[in-house]
Structures are given as C-alpha cells and as structure tokens.
C-alpha cells in the first residue's frame, strides 16, 4: 500500500500533518497511530495462528481417516 511513497512523499505528508495538527498534537497522534497499528498486528497474528491450528487439526483428522 505504501510501497509507492518515496522520501519526498513522506516529507510532504509530514509537512501537511504538521500544518493541520500543529507541533504539539503531532507526537500524540503518532503514538496513537503506533498503538493502533500494533494492536492490529496482534489481532491479525492471532487470527492467522487460529487458522493455522485449524488447518493442522483438519490435516491430522484426514490422515487418521485414511488409515
């Protein structure tokens, strides 16, 4: 998603955010964004772990049925 944004694009985004939110709110917004991103990563990791476990169980059951 962000792979096409280069350094100039990031600088432009930072400048626009600085103008819109001001220098006092920017660190607070950054922290909130970082926390949200880490929570999202934890949730997706949990979902993928659950799916992997379900797939392993189904494979084990199908191997038992083959015998």
C-alpha positions as CSV (number, residue, x, y, z in Angstrom):
1,X,0.0,0.0,0.0
2,X,2.7,2.5,1.0
3,X,5.4,0.9,-1.2
4,X,5.0,3.7,-3.9
5,X,5.5,6.5,-1.4
6,X,9.1,7.7,-1.5
7,X,11.1,10.0,0.8
8,X,9.7,13.2,-0.9
9,X,6.2,11.9,-0.4
10,X,6.8,11.2,3.3
11,X,8.2,14.6,3.8
12,X,5.2,16.2,2.1
13,X,2.8,14.1,4.3
14,X,4.7,15.1,7.4
15,X,4.6,18.8,6.5
16,X,0.8,18.7,5.8
17,X,0.2,16.9,9.1
18,X,2.4,19.5,10.9
19,X,0.3,22.3,9.4
20,X,-3.0,20.6,10.1
21,X,-2.4,19.3,13.6
22,X,0.4,21.6,14.9
23,X,3.6,20.6,16.5
24,X,2.0,19.9,19.9
25,X,-0.5,17.3,18.8
26,X,1.7,15.5,16.3
27,X,3.6,13.3,18.8
28,X,0.3,12.4,20.4
29,X,-1.2,11.4,17.1
30,X,1.9,9.4,16.2
31,X,1.7,7.5,19.5
32,X,-2.0,6.7,18.9
33,X,-1.3,5.6,15.4
34,X,1.6,3.3,16.5
35,X,-0.6,1.7,19.2
36,X,-3.4,1.1,16.8
37,X,-1.0,-0.4,14.3
38,X,0.5,-2.7,16.9
39,X,-3.0,-3.8,18.1
40,X,-3.9,-4.5,14.5
41,X,-0.8,-6.6,14.0
42,X,-1.5,-8.6,17.2
43,X,-5.1,-9.2,16.1
44,X,-4.1,-10.4,12.7
45,X,-1.4,-12.6,14.2
46,X,-3.9,-14.2,16.5
47,X,-6.3,-14.9,13.6
48,X,-3.6,-16.4,11.4
49,X,-2.4,-18.6,14.4
50,X,-6.0,-19.8,14.9
51,X,-6.4,-20.6,11.2
52,X,-3.1,-22.5,11.1
53,X,-4.1,-24.5,14.1
54,X,-7.5,-25.4,12.5
55,X,-5.7,-26.4,9.3
56,X,-3.3,-28.6,11.3
57,X,-6.2,-30.3,13.1
58,X,-8.0,-30.9,9.8
59,X,-4.9,-32.4,8.3
60,X,-4.4,-34.7,11.3
61,X,-8.1,-35.8,11.1
62,X,-7.9,-36.5,7.4
63,X,-4.7,-38.6,8.0
64,X,-6.5,-40.6,10.7
65,X,-9.4,-41.2,8.3
66,X,-7.1,-42.5,5.6
67,X,-5.7,-45.2,7.9
